[in-house]
Each structure stands twice: as C-alpha cells, then as structure tokens.
Amino acid sequence: MAPTEADRLRHMRDAASVALSFAQGKARTDLDADTMLTFALIRAIEIIGEAAARLPAAVRDAHPQIP
C-alpha cells in the first residue's frame, strides 16, 4: 500500500523531531567532529525532502507558508 498524504506528513514531522533532538545542545564544532551526527542529520533532512517531494501539489499549494 502506498503511503497516504497523512503518512508523508507524519514522516516529515517525525524526521524533523528526530533531527531537532539530535542537534539539541550541539554546536557547529560538534557537527564538524562527529561524522555519525552529520550523517544522521543529513538522513533526517533527506526523509523530509523525499516525503515533501511526493506530496500532491494541492497539499503544497494549501500551505504556501511552508517552504
């Protein structure tokens, strides 16, 4: 079964939440020094982007305030 719009939005929300929790309390120097952190944040951003790209245009158009 293909993911629904709600599934994709949930994936985006969850990945953003995880990224924020990983980055909390970290500085740029931590990102430069910690390859695992860097890859984890990149993966979370990829999940958000992939889900966003697959949302129907009507959903994106209904929320122009979200880039």
C-alpha positions, 0 to 999 in steps of 0.5 A: 500500500502506498503511503497516504498524504497523512503518512508523508506528513507524519514522516516529515514531522517525525524526521524533523523531531528526530533531527531537532533532538539530535542537534539539541545542545550541539554546536557547529564544532560538534557537527564538524567532529562527529561524522555519525551526527552529520550523517544522521542529520543529513538522513533526517533532512533527506526523509523530509525532502523525499516525503515533501517531494511526493506530496500532491501539489494541492497539499503544497499549494494549501500551505504556501507558508511552508517552504 
